[in-house]
């Protein structure tokens, strides 16, 4: 893997990590709601954000795979 390819992969990994971090933070909110530390409505909102973030992560990974497959020699 050359430097340009590595930079491309690094960018895609970063793009996939962003929604994963959002998922983690929102899951913590749900956990706090289950413990009674935040209102149940906040948990529902967090779950909606988790669902959106999983879709964002899936899209980022699909984009990365497409970019990698396009860079492969035939």
HTML snippet that shows the backbone in 3Dmol.js (N, CA, C, O; Angstrom):
<script src="https://3Dmol.org/build/3Dmol-min.js"></script>
<div id="view" style="width:600px;height:400px;position:relative"></div>
<script>
const pdb = `
ATOM      1  N   UNK A   1       0.851  -1.163   0.000  1.00  0.00           N
ATOM      2  CA  UNK A   1       0.000   0.000   0.000  1.00  0.00           C
ATOM      3  C   UNK A   1       0.904   1.236   0.000  1.00  0.00           C
ATOM      4  O   UNK A   1       1.789   1.381   0.843  1.00  0.00           O
ATOM      5  N   UNK A   2       0.661   2.103  -0.950  1.00  0.00           N
ATOM      6  CA  UNK A   2       1.472   3.308  -1.013  1.00  0.00           C
ATOM      7  C   UNK A   2       0.900   4.385  -0.081  1.00  0.00           C
ATOM      8  O   UNK A   2      -0.145   4.194   0.541  1.00  0.00           O
ATOM      9  N   UNK A   3       1.602   5.511   0.001  1.00  0.00           N
ATOM     10  CA  UNK A   3       1.229   6.570   0.936  1.00  0.00           C
ATOM     11  C   UNK A   3      -0.149   7.162   0.623  1.00  0.00           C
ATOM     12  O   UNK A   3      -0.925   7.457   1.532  1.00  0.00           O
ATOM     13  N   UNK A   4      -0.442   7.331  -0.652  1.00  0.00           N
ATOM     14  CA  UNK A   4      -1.739   7.891  -1.045  1.00  0.00           C
ATOM     15  C   UNK A   4      -2.874   6.938  -0.679  1.00  0.00           C
ATOM     16  O   UNK A   4      -3.908   7.368  -0.168  1.00  0.00           O
ATOM     17  N   UNK A   5      -2.683   5.652  -0.936  1.00  0.00           N
ATOM     18  CA  UNK A   5      -3.701   4.665  -0.583  1.00  0.00           C
ATOM     19  C   UNK A   5      -3.910   4.618   0.929  1.00  0.00           C
ATOM     20  O   UNK A   5      -5.040   4.530   1.409  1.00  0.00           O
ATOM     21  N   UNK A   6      -2.797   4.678   1.674  1.00  0.00           N
ATOM     22  CA  UNK A   6      -2.896   4.662   3.125  1.00  0.00           C
ATOM     23  C   UNK A   6      -3.678   5.875   3.620  1.00  0.00           C
ATOM     24  O   UNK A   6      -4.509   5.747   4.519  1.00  0.00           O
ATOM     25  N   UNK A   7      -3.424   7.042   3.051  1.00  0.00           N
ATOM     26  CA  UNK A   7      -4.135   8.256   3.445  1.00  0.00           C
ATOM     27  C   UNK A   7      -5.627   8.127   3.154  1.00  0.00           C
ATOM     28  O   UNK A   7      -6.460   8.583   3.937  1.00  0.00           O
ATOM     29  N   UNK A   8      -5.957   7.508   2.029  1.00  0.00           N
ATOM     30  CA  UNK A   8      -7.362   7.306   1.680  1.00  0.00           C
ATOM     31  C   UNK A   8      -8.033   6.386   2.679  1.00  0.00           C
ATOM     32  O   UNK A   8      -9.138   6.668   3.143  1.00  0.00           O
ATOM     33  N   UNK A   9      -7.374   5.288   3.013  1.00  0.00           N
ATOM     34  CA  UNK A   9      -7.933   4.345   3.997  1.00  0.00           C
ATOM     35  C   UNK A   9      -8.081   5.041   5.352  1.00  0.00           C
ATOM     36  O   UNK A   9      -9.098   4.876   6.026  1.00  0.00           O
ATOM     37  N   UNK A  10      -7.080   5.809   5.747  1.00  0.00           N
ATOM     38  CA  UNK A  10      -7.142   6.514   7.033  1.00  0.00           C
ATOM     39  C   UNK A  10      -8.333   7.466   7.079  1.00  0.00           C
ATOM     40  O   UNK A  10      -8.998   7.578   8.109  1.00  0.00           O
ATOM     41  N   UNK A  11      -8.601   8.142   5.982  1.00  0.00           N
ATOM     42  CA  UNK A  11      -9.753   9.043   5.920  1.00  0.00           C
ATOM     43  C   UNK A  11     -11.053   8.271   6.077  1.00  0.00           C
ATOM     44  O   UNK A  11     -11.948   8.702   6.804  1.00  0.00           O
ATOM     45  N   UNK A  12     -11.163   7.139   5.403  1.00  0.00           N
ATOM     46  CA  UNK A  12     -12.375   6.330   5.499  1.00  0.00           C
ATOM     47  C   UNK A  12     -12.555   5.758   6.905  1.00  0.00           C
ATOM     48  O   UNK A  12     -13.676   5.697   7.409  1.00  0.00           O
ATOM     49  N   UNK A  13     -11.478   5.346   7.527  1.00  0.00           N
ATOM     50  CA  UNK A  13     -11.564   4.823   8.897  1.00  0.00           C
ATOM     51  C   UNK A  13     -12.042   5.932   9.830  1.00  0.00           C
ATOM     52  O   UNK A  13     -12.885   5.699  10.696  1.00  0.00           O
ATOM     53  N   UNK A  14     -11.507   7.128   9.654  1.00  0.00           N
ATOM     54  CA  UNK A  14     -11.946   8.274  10.461  1.00  0.00           C
ATOM     55  C   UNK A  14     -13.437   8.515  10.258  1.00  0.00           C
ATOM     56  O   UNK A  14     -14.166   8.752  11.221  1.00  0.00           O
ATOM     57  N   UNK A  15     -13.892   8.454   9.006  1.00  0.00           N
ATOM     58  CA  UNK A  15     -15.303   8.680   8.702  1.00  0.00           C
ATOM     59  C   UNK A  15     -16.198   7.612   9.329  1.00  0.00           C
ATOM     60  O   UNK A  15     -17.344   7.900   9.675  1.00  0.00           O
ATOM     61  N   UNK A  16     -15.702   6.399   9.481  1.00  0.00           N
ATOM     62  CA  UNK A  16     -16.472   5.335  10.127  1.00  0.00           C
ATOM     63  C   UNK A  16     -16.450   5.480  11.646  1.00  0.00           C
ATOM     64  O   UNK A  16     -17.412   5.107  12.318  1.00  0.00           O
ATOM     65  N   UNK A  17     -15.378   6.009  12.181  1.00  0.00           N
ATOM     66  CA  UNK A  17     -15.276   6.161  13.642  1.00  0.00           C
ATOM     67  C   UNK A  17     -16.212   7.229  14.180  1.00  0.00           C
ATOM     68  O   UNK A  17     -16.701   7.109  15.304  1.00  0.00           O
ATOM     69  N   UNK A  18     -16.467   8.261  13.408  1.00  0.00           N
ATOM     70  CA  UNK A  18     -17.343   9.347  13.882  1.00  0.00           C
ATOM     71  C   UNK A  18     -18.711   8.811  14.296  1.00  0.00           C
ATOM     72  O   UNK A  18     -19.144   9.083  15.416  1.00  0.00           O
ATOM     73  N   UNK A  19     -19.413   8.058  13.440  1.00  0.00           N
ATOM     74  CA  UNK A  19     -20.716   7.553  13.883  1.00  0.00           C
ATOM     75  C   UNK A  19     -20.575   6.519  15.010  1.00  0.00           C
ATOM     76  O   UNK A  19     -21.464   6.409  15.854  1.00  0.00           O
ATOM     77  N   UNK A  20     -19.485   5.773  15.032  1.00  0.00           N
ATOM     78  CA  UNK A  20     -19.299   4.825  16.134  1.00  0.00           C
ATOM     79  C   UNK A  20     -19.170   5.549  17.466  1.00  0.00           C
ATOM     80  O   UNK A  20     -19.694   5.085  18.479  1.00  0.00           O
ATOM     81  N   UNK A  21     -18.484   6.672  17.471  1.00  0.00           N
ATOM     82  CA  UNK A  21     -18.375   7.463  18.692  1.00  0.00           C
ATOM     83  C   UNK A  21     -19.734   8.018  19.108  1.00  0.00           C
ATOM     84  O   UNK A  21     -20.054   8.053  20.296  1.00  0.00           O
ATOM     85  N   UNK A  22     -20.539   8.455  18.130  1.00  0.00           N
ATOM     86  CA  UNK A  22     -21.884   8.937  18.455  1.00  0.00           C
ATOM     87  C   UNK A  22     -22.719   7.819  19.043  1.00  0.00           C
ATOM     88  O   UNK A  22     -23.469   8.038  19.995  1.00  0.00           O
ATOM     89  N   UNK A  23     -22.597   6.611  18.482  1.00  0.00           N
ATOM     90  CA  UNK A  23     -23.342   5.462  18.998  1.00  0.00           C
ATOM     91  C   UNK A  23     -22.965   5.208  20.456  1.00  0.00           C
ATOM     92  O   UNK A  23     -23.835   4.989  21.300  1.00  0.00           O
ATOM     93  N   UNK A  24     -21.687   5.237  20.739  1.00  0.00           N
ATOM     94  CA  UNK A  24     -21.220   4.998  22.099  1.00  0.00           C
ATOM     95  C   UNK A  24     -21.775   6.032  23.074  1.00  0.00           C
ATOM     96  O   UNK A  24     -22.247   5.678  24.154  1.00  0.00           O
ATOM     97  N   UNK A  25     -21.720   7.296  22.700  1.00  0.00           N
ATOM     98  CA  UNK A  25     -22.224   8.355  23.583  1.00  0.00           C
ATOM     99  C   UNK A  25     -23.732   8.222  23.813  1.00  0.00           C
ATOM    100  O   UNK A  25     -24.214   8.405  24.931  1.00  0.00           O
ATOM    101  N   UNK A  26     -24.463   7.905  22.756  1.00  0.00           N
ATOM    102  CA  UNK A  26     -25.909   7.776  22.894  1.00  0.00           C
ATOM    103  C   UNK A  26     -26.281   6.540  23.714  1.00  0.00           C
ATOM    104  O   UNK A  26     -27.255   6.563  24.467  1.00  0.00           O
ATOM    105  N   UNK A  27     -25.513   5.473  23.569  1.00  0.00           N
ATOM    106  CA  UNK A  27     -25.761   4.273  24.377  1.00  0.00           C
ATOM    107  C   UNK A  27     -25.561   4.583  25.862  1.00  0.00           C
ATOM    108  O   UNK A  27     -26.284   4.059  26.711  1.00  0.00           O
ATOM    109  N   UNK A  28     -24.587   5.428  26.172  1.00  0.00           N
ATOM    110  CA  UNK A  28     -24.380   5.843  27.561  1.00  0.00           C
ATOM    111  C   UNK A  28     -25.611   6.596  28.082  1.00  0.00           C
ATOM    112  O   UNK A  28     -26.007   6.418  29.234  1.00  0.00           O
ATOM    113  N   UNK A  29     -26.210   7.428  27.240  1.00  0.00           N
ATOM    114  CA  UNK A  29     -27.431   8.132  27.646  1.00  0.00           C
ATOM    115  C   UNK A  29     -28.567   7.159  27.932  1.00  0.00           C
ATOM    116  O   UNK A  29     -29.301   7.326  28.906  1.00  0.00           O
ATOM    117  N   UNK A  30     -28.713   6.145  27.087  1.00  0.00           N
ATOM    118  CA  UNK A  30     -29.753   5.138  27.312  1.00  0.00           C
ATOM    119  C   UNK A  30     -29.500   4.427  28.643  1.00  0.00           C
ATOM    120  O   UNK A  30     -30.425   4.207  29.424  1.00  0.00           O
ATOM    121  N   UNK A  31     -28.270   4.081  28.886  1.00  0.00           N
ATOM    122  CA  UNK A  31     -27.912   3.425  30.142  1.00  0.00           C
ATOM    123  C   UNK A  31     -28.271   4.319  31.336  1.00  0.00           C
ATOM    124  O   UNK A  31     -28.815   3.843  32.332  1.00  0.00           O
ATOM    125  N   UNK A  32     -27.964   5.611  31.228  1.00  0.00           N
ATOM    126  CA  UNK A  32     -28.297   6.544  32.304  1.00  0.00           C
ATOM    127  C   UNK A  32     -29.806   6.634  32.507  1.00  0.00           C
ATOM    128  O   UNK A  32     -30.279   6.753  33.636  1.00  0.00           O
ATOM    129  N   UNK A  33     -30.562   6.575  31.403  1.00  0.00           N
ATOM    130  CA  UNK A  33     -32.020   6.625  31.506  1.00  0.00           C
ATOM    131  C   UNK A  33     -32.543   5.379  32.205  1.00  0.00           C
ATOM    132  O   UNK A  33     -33.464   5.462  33.018  1.00  0.00           O
ATOM    133  N   UNK A  34     -31.964   4.230  31.893  1.00  0.00           N
ATOM    134  CA  UNK A  34     -32.386   2.995  32.550  1.00  0.00           C
ATOM    135  C   UNK A  34     -32.077   3.021  34.040  1.00  0.00           C
ATOM    136  O   UNK A  34     -32.783   2.408  34.840  1.00  0.00           O
ATOM    137  N   UNK A  35     -31.018   3.733  34.406  1.00  0.00           N
ATOM    138  CA  UNK A  35     -30.659   3.882  35.820  1.00  0.00           C
ATOM    139  C   UNK A  35     -31.490   4.970  36.502  1.00  0.00           C
ATOM    140  O   UNK A  35     -31.414   5.145  37.718  1.00  0.00           O
ATOM    141  N   UNK A  36     -32.286   5.700  35.711  1.00  0.00           N
ATOM    142  CA  UNK A  36     -33.126   6.753  36.267  1.00  0.00           C
ATOM    143  C   UNK A  36     -32.438   8.095  36.376  1.00  0.00           C
ATOM    144  O   UNK A  36     -32.974   9.019  36.988  1.00  0.00           O
ATOM    145  N   UNK A  37     -31.249   8.218  35.785  1.00  0.00           N
ATOM    146  CA  UNK A  37     -30.500   9.470  35.884  1.00  0.00           C
ATOM    147  C   UNK A  37     -30.939  10.530  34.877  1.00  0.00           C
ATOM    148  O   UNK A  37     -30.695  11.719  35.084  1.00  0.00           O
ATOM    149  N   UNK A  38     -31.581  10.113  33.794  1.00  0.00           N
ATOM    150  CA  UNK A  38     -32.107  11.066  32.800  1.00  0.00           C
ATOM    151  C   UNK A  38     -33.523  10.621  32.428  1.00  0.00           C
ATOM    152  O   UNK A  38     -33.864   9.450  32.590  1.00  0.00           O
ATOM    153  N   UNK A  39     -34.346  11.542  31.933  1.00  0.00           N
ATOM    154  CA  UNK A  39     -35.735  11.192  31.593  1.00  0.00           C
ATOM    155  C   UNK A  39     -35.803  10.157  30.462  1.00  0.00           C
ATOM    156  O   UNK A  39     -34.931  10.125  29.594  1.00  0.00           O
ATOM    157  N   UNK A  40     -36.843   9.312  30.477  1.00  0.00           N
ATOM    158  CA  UNK A  40     -37.017   8.305  29.421  1.00  0.00           C
ATOM    159  C   UNK A  40     -37.060   8.892  28.016  1.00  0.00           C
ATOM    160  O   UNK A  40     -36.626   8.249  27.060  1.00  0.00           O
ATOM    161  N   UNK A  41     -37.579  10.108  27.886  1.00  0.00           N
ATOM    162  CA  UNK A  41     -37.631  10.734  26.556  1.00  0.00           C
ATOM    163  C   UNK A  41     -36.235  10.920  25.975  1.00  0.00           C
ATOM    164  O   UNK A  41     -36.045  10.798  24.765  1.00  0.00           O
ATOM    165  N   UNK A  42     -35.268  11.211  26.820  1.00  0.00           N
ATOM    166  CA  UNK A  42     -33.877  11.349  26.358  1.00  0.00           C
ATOM    167  C   UNK A  42     -33.368  10.016  25.836  1.00  0.00           C
ATOM    168  O   UNK A  42     -32.603   9.974  24.873  1.00  0.00           O
ATOM    169  N   UNK A  43     -33.792   8.922  26.471  1.00  0.00           N
ATOM    170  CA  UNK A  43     -33.380   7.591  26.003  1.00  0.00           C
ATOM    171  C   UNK A  43     -33.955   7.318  24.616  1.00  0.00           C
ATOM    172  O   UNK A  43     -33.266   6.780  23.750  1.00  0.00           O
ATOM    173  N   UNK A  44     -35.213   7.686  24.409  1.00  0.00           N
ATOM    174  CA  UNK A  44     -35.832   7.487  23.095  1.00  0.00           C
ATOM    175  C   UNK A  44     -35.102   8.289  22.025  1.00  0.00           C
ATOM    176  O   UNK A  44     -34.867   7.796  20.922  1.00  0.00           O
ATOM    177  N   UNK A  45     -34.746   9.525  22.355  1.00  0.00           N
ATOM    178  CA  UNK A  45     -34.005  10.357  21.414  1.00  0.00           C
ATOM    179  C   UNK A  45     -32.626   9.742  21.127  1.00  0.00           C
ATOM    180  O   UNK A  45     -32.157   9.741  19.989  1.00  0.00           O
ATOM    181  N   UNK A  46     -32.002   9.229  22.169  1.00  0.00           N
ATOM    182  CA  UNK A  46     -30.681   8.605  21.996  1.00  0.00           C
ATOM    183  C   UNK A  46     -30.783   7.381  21.100  1.00  0.00           C
ATOM    184  O   UNK A  46     -29.912   7.151  20.262  1.00  0.00           O
ATOM    185  N   UNK A  47     -31.839   6.595  21.269  1.00  0.00           N
ATOM    186  CA  UNK A  47     -32.009   5.410  20.422  1.00  0.00           C
ATOM    187  C   UNK A  47     -32.208   5.797  18.961  1.00  0.00           C
ATOM    188  O   UNK A  47     -31.692   5.131  18.064  1.00  0.00           O
ATOM    189  N   UNK A  48     -32.952   6.870  18.722  1.00  0.00           N
ATOM    190  CA  UNK A  48     -33.110   7.357  17.346  1.00  0.00           C
ATOM    191  C   UNK A  48     -31.759   7.749  16.755  1.00  0.00           C
ATOM    192  O   UNK A  48     -31.472   7.453  15.595  1.00  0.00           O
ATOM    193  N   UNK A  49     -30.930   8.417  17.561  1.00  0.00           N
ATOM    194  CA  UNK A  49     -29.599   8.817  17.086  1.00  0.00           C
ATOM    195  C   UNK A  49     -28.704   7.607  16.852  1.00  0.00           C
ATOM    196  O   UNK A  49     -27.884   7.610  15.934  1.00  0.00           O
ATOM    197  N   UNK A  50     -28.856   6.575  17.672  1.00  0.00           N
ATOM    198  CA  UNK A  50     -28.081   5.341  17.466  1.00  0.00           C
ATOM    199  C   UNK A  50     -28.444   4.724  16.122  1.00  0.00           C
ATOM    200  O   UNK A  50     -27.567   4.307  15.366  1.00  0.00           O
ATOM    201  N   UNK A  51     -29.729   4.668  15.832  1.00  0.00           N
ATOM    202  CA  UNK A  51     -30.178   4.088  14.557  1.00  0.00           C
ATOM    203  C   UNK A  51     -29.610   4.875  13.380  1.00  0.00           C
ATOM    204  O   UNK A  51     -29.120   4.283  12.418  1.00  0.00           O
ATOM    205  N   UNK A  52     -29.672   6.195  13.449  1.00  0.00           N
ATOM    206  CA  UNK A  52     -29.123   7.042  12.377  1.00  0.00           C
ATOM    207  C   UNK A  52     -27.617   6.827  12.256  1.00  0.00           C
ATOM    208  O   UNK A  52     -27.089   6.721  11.148  1.00  0.00           O
ATOM    209  N   UNK A  53     -26.933   6.764  13.382  1.00  0.00           N
ATOM    210  CA  UNK A  53     -25.475   6.617  13.370  1.00  0.00           C
ATOM    211  C   UNK A  53     -25.048   5.268  12.811  1.00  0.00           C
ATOM    212  O   UNK A  53     -24.020   5.177  12.139  1.00  0.00           O
ATOM    213  N   UNK A  54     -25.820   4.218  13.077  1.00  0.00           N
ATOM    214  CA  UNK A  54     -25.454   2.913  12.510  1.00  0.00           C
ATOM    215  C   UNK A  54     -25.578   2.946  10.989  1.00  0.00           C
ATOM    216  O   UNK A  54     -24.778   2.338  10.278  1.00  0.00           O
ATOM    217  N   UNK A  55     -26.582   3.658  10.503  1.00  0.00           N
ATOM    218  CA  UNK A  55     -26.729   3.801   9.048  1.00  0.00           C
ATOM    219  C   UNK A  55     -25.567   4.607   8.474  1.00  0.00           C
ATOM    220  O   UNK A  55     -25.035   4.270   7.416  1.00  0.00           O
ATOM    221  N   UNK A  56     -25.174   5.681   9.178  1.00  0.00           N
ATOM    222  CA  UNK A  56     -24.033   6.494   8.728  1.00  0.00           C
ATOM    223  C   UNK A  56     -22.755   5.655   8.684  1.00  0.00           C
ATOM    224  O   UNK A  56     -21.963   5.760   7.747  1.00  0.00           O
ATOM    225  N   UNK A  57     -22.568   4.829   9.700  1.00  0.00           N
ATOM    226  CA  UNK A  57     -21.378   3.981   9.753  1.00  0.00           C
ATOM    227  C   UNK A  57     -21.393   2.967   8.606  1.00  0.00           C
ATOM    228  O   UNK A  57     -20.373   2.737   7.957  1.00  0.00           O
ATOM    229  N   UNK A  58     -22.539   2.377   8.370  1.00  0.00           N
ATOM    230  CA  UNK A  58     -22.658   1.413   7.279  1.00  0.00           C
ATOM    231  C   UNK A  58     -22.343   2.068   5.939  1.00  0.00           C
ATOM    232  O   UNK A  58     -21.659   1.483   5.100  1.00  0.00           O
ATOM    233  N   UNK A  59     -22.844   3.281   5.743  1.00  0.00           N
ATOM    234  CA  UNK A  59     -22.559   4.010   4.502  1.00  0.00           C
ATOM    235  C   UNK A  59     -21.073   4.319   4.375  1.00  0.00           C
ATOM    236  O   UNK A  59     -20.503   4.206   3.290  1.00  0.00           O
ATOM    237  N   UNK A  60     -20.447   4.710   5.478  1.00  0.00           N
ATOM    238  CA  UNK A  60     -19.013   5.013   5.448  1.00  0.00           C
ATOM    239  C   UNK A  60     -18.205   3.766   5.099  1.00  0.00           C
ATOM    240  O   UNK A  60     -17.240   3.839   4.337  1.00  0.00           O
ATOM    241  N   UNK A  61     -18.596   2.634   5.653  1.00  0.00           N
ATOM    242  CA  UNK A  61     -17.878   1.385   5.352  1.00  0.00           C
ATOM    243  C   UNK A  61     -18.109   0.952   3.904  1.00  0.00           C
ATOM    244  O   UNK A  61     -17.193   0.448   3.255  1.00  0.00           O
ATOM    245  N   UNK A  62     -19.314   1.143   3.401  1.00  0.00           N
ATOM    246  CA  UNK A  62     -19.592   0.818   2.001  1.00  0.00           C
ATOM    247  C   UNK A  62     -18.757   1.691   1.080  1.00  0.00           C
ATOM    248  O   UNK A  62     -18.187   1.208   0.101  1.00  0.00           O
ATOM    249  N   UNK A  63     -18.686   2.972   1.393  1.00  0.00           N
ATOM    250  CA  UNK A  63     -17.864   3.896   0.602  1.00  0.00           C
ATOM    251  C   UNK A  63     -16.408   3.468   0.625  1.00  0.00           C
ATOM    252  O   UNK A  63     -15.729   3.497  -0.402  1.00  0.00           O
ATOM    253  N   UNK A  64     -15.927   3.072   1.798  1.00  0.00           N
ATOM    254  CA  UNK A  64     -14.536   2.633   1.916  1.00  0.00           C
ATOM    255  C   UNK A  64     -14.297   1.387   1.062  1.00  0.00           C
ATOM    256  O   UNK A  64     -13.289   1.303   0.360  1.00  0.00           O
ATOM    257  N   UNK A  65     -15.201   0.436   1.116  1.00  0.00           N
ATOM    258  CA  UNK A  65     -15.028  -0.782   0.327  1.00  0.00           C
ATOM    259  C   UNK A  65     -15.049  -0.483  -1.171  1.00  0.00           C
ATOM    260  O   UNK A  65     -14.281  -1.063  -1.938  1.00  0.00           O
ATOM    261  N   UNK A  66     -15.923   0.416  -1.574  1.00  0.00           N
ATOM    262  CA  UNK A  66     -15.975   0.796  -2.987  1.00  0.00           C
ATOM    263  C   UNK A  66     -14.671   1.462  -3.410  1.00  0.00           C
ATOM    264  O   UNK A  66     -14.141   1.180  -4.485  1.00  0.00           O
ATOM    265  N   UNK A  67     -14.163   2.340  -2.565  1.00  0.00           N
ATOM    266  CA  UNK A  67     -12.901   3.016  -2.884  1.00  0.00           C
ATOM    267  C   UNK A  67     -11.754   2.026  -2.961  1.00  0.00           C
ATOM    268  O   UNK A  67     -10.900   2.123  -3.843  1.00  0.00           O
ATOM    269  N   UNK A  68     -11.734   1.075  -2.043  1.00  0.00           N
ATOM    270  CA  UNK A  68     -10.669   0.080  -2.059  1.00  0.00           C
ATOM    271  C   UNK A  68     -10.774  -0.841  -3.271  1.00  0.00           C
ATOM    272  O   UNK A  68      -9.763  -1.196  -3.877  1.00  0.00           O
ATOM    273  N   UNK A  69     -11.993  -1.223  -3.616  1.00  0.00           N
ATOM    274  CA  UNK A  69     -12.138  -2.113  -4.774  1.00  0.00           C
ATOM    275  C   UNK A  69     -11.818  -1.393  -6.063  1.00  0.00           C
ATOM    276  O   UNK A  69     -11.343  -2.015  -7.013  1.00  0.00           O
ATOM    277  N   UNK A  70     -12.067  -0.085  -6.122  1.00  0.00           N
ATOM    278  CA  UNK A  70     -11.737   0.690  -7.314  1.00  0.00           C
ATOM    279  C   UNK A  70     -10.236   0.917  -7.459  1.00  0.00           C
ATOM    280  O   UNK A  70      -9.750   1.186  -8.558  1.00  0.00           O
ATOM    281  N   UNK A  71      -9.507   0.809  -6.359  1.00  0.00           N
ATOM    282  CA  UNK A  71      -8.055   1.038  -6.406  1.00  0.00           C
ATOM    283  C   UNK A  71      -7.265  -0.226  -6.691  1.00  0.00           C
ATOM    284  O   UNK A  71      -6.048  -0.169  -6.870  1.00  0.00           O
ATOM    285  N   UNK A  72      -7.943  -1.370  -6.736  1.00  0.00           N
ATOM    286  CA  UNK A  72      -7.269  -2.626  -6.995  1.00  0.00           C
ATOM    287  C   UNK A  72      -6.958  -2.766  -8.496  1.00  0.00           C
ATOM    288  O   UNK A  72      -7.809  -2.482  -9.339  1.00  0.00           O
ATOM    289  N   UNK A  73      -5.744  -3.202  -8.815  1.00  0.00           N
ATOM    290  CA  UNK A  73      -5.432  -3.425 -10.225  1.00  0.00           C
ATOM    291  C   UNK A  73      -6.219  -4.620 -10.767  1.00  0.00           C
ATOM    292  O   UNK A  73      -6.505  -5.578 -10.048  1.00  0.00           O
ATOM    293  N   UNK A  74      -6.554  -4.537 -12.036  1.00  0.00           N
ATOM    294  CA  UNK A  74      -7.339  -5.618 -12.636  1.00  0.00           C
ATOM    295  C   UNK A  74      -6.487  -6.684 -13.237  1.00  0.00           C
ATOM    296  O   UNK A  74      -7.008  -7.659 -13.778  1.00  0.00           O
TER     297      UNK A  74
END
`;
const viewer = $3Dmol.createViewer("view");
viewer.addModel(pdb, "pdb");
viewer.setStyle({}, {cartoon: {color: "spectrum"}});
viewer.zoomTo();
viewer.render();
</script>
